[in-house]
Amino acid sequence: MLKVGLTGGIGAGKSEVSRLLVEHGAVLIDADRIAREVVAPGTPGLAAVVEAFGSDVLAADGSLDRPRLGSIVFADPEKLAVLNAIVHPLVGTRSRELEGAAAADAVVIHDVPLLTENSLAPLYDLVIVVDASPETQLDRLVRLRGMTEEDARARMAAQATRERRREIADIVIDNDVPLDALRKRVAEVWDDLVRRAREESAESSVE
């Protein structure tokens, strides 16, 4: 098994890269999706979030009002740290369960938005960073996600810098390019990952 950490700044296009890797045959473990699961109604995770931030972060149906919570934590690093301390251990436990269910020769992609911020690179055999310029990120967040420019800039500022992400990268995928060029680059990366996975599997069988 080859364990790959996939990360990138908000609006860099990491989700598109993970989708393309799955098309090639990767097993995807999506930290964002798991983060939603662990704070679903009735979970201990949601109870802990409400205890920390109050019932105002709940929607009328009892689910987590994510935009409301986001507006609170992304403007306050201390509150963001509190939220991360609740959610990240739960996400880690569930991620390990899913990884354990993958085939021995699988390429397992861990889609982790805050991989850089939480110094998680050592958990993976290699790290892929999806990179885009701040101008591209801002444009996508405002134009495609409907964020205000102020909110978009705040969320970008709450994350690691572009330079810090690139420092931990074993592979960088440039996503300031048209989709066809991105598809070609991801296909090249996939071939490399399959080769590495085979080598990893061969070494494990020898041991």
C-alpha positions, -999 to +999 in steps of 0.1 A: +000+000+000+012+035-009-002+062+015-003+095-002-012+128+015-030+152-009-033+189+000-036+224-014-049+258-005-086+265-006-096+271-042-065+255-056-085+227-072-076+198-049-110+182-052-107+180-090-073+164-087-086+138-062-116+131-085-092+124-114-070+102-092-101+081-083-109+078-120-075+062-124-081+037-095-070+054-063-087+047-030-098+081-017-101+090+020-116+125+021-109+143+054-135+169+046-162+144+041-152+125+072-152+158+091-188+162+082-196+126+093-181+130+127-202+161+136-235+147+122-266+150+144-264+126+173-226+122+173-203+129+202-184+153+179-214+175+174-221+176+211-185+187+217-188+215+191-220+228+207-204+227+241-175+247+228-193+272+206-229+273+219-262+262+203-261+291+179-240+270+156-269+246+151-294+249+122-331+246+128-330+208+121-303+202+147-275+198+122-243+218+123-247+252+106-213+251+089-214+286+074-222+301+108-195+281+125-171+290+097-177+327+101-168+324+138-136+303+136-120+316+104-119+351+118-103+339+151-072+316+151-078+306+188-114+295+181-102+277+149-077+258+171-105+248+195-125+234+166-096+215+152-088+200+186-123+185+186-126+174+150-091+163+139-087+133+164-121+120+153-112+123+116-078+106+122-095+076+139-120+071+110-093+076+084-073+048+099-103+025+098-109+032+061-072+028+053-072-006+070-099-018+047-080-010+015-062-037-005-025-044+002-014-030-031-037+000-032-027+036-038-046+054-009-051+091-013-057+110+019-073+143+009-063+165+038-069+202+035-049+211+066-020+186+061+006+214+062-009+234+090-010+203+113+024+190+103+010+157+091+034+150+062+054+123+082+022+102+083+024+095+045+048+078+021+047+110+000+028+143-002+012+158-033+005+195-032-020+210-056-008+245-063-024+276-077-016+313-074-034+334-048-051+353-076-065+321-090-077+309-056-094+342-049-111+342-083-125+306-078-137+313-043-156+344-053-168+334-088-175+297-083-183+294-046-201+327-042-179+339-013-174+376-006-139+387-013-134+395+024-145+360+035-123+344+008-093+363+018-099+355+055-101+318+047-069+319+026-051+338+054-061+311+079-042+285+060-005+278+055+013+300+029+019+287-006+056+285+002+051+263+033+029+239+013+055+236-015+082+230+011+066+197+022+057+185-013+072+155-029+051+161-060+036+195-070+006+196-094+002+231-110-035+239-113-031+273-129-037+254-162-067+244-184-085+211-175-069+192-203-034+201-191-044+191-155-057+157-167-024+150-185-004+160-154-025+138-131-021+109-155+017+113-153+015+114-115-007+084-113+018+063-133+045+073-108+022+064-079+015+030-093+052+023-098+059+034-062+030+012-049+044-018-067+079-012-052+064-007-018+044-040-021+075-059-033+095-046-004+068-056+021+066-092+007+104-096+010+102-085+046 
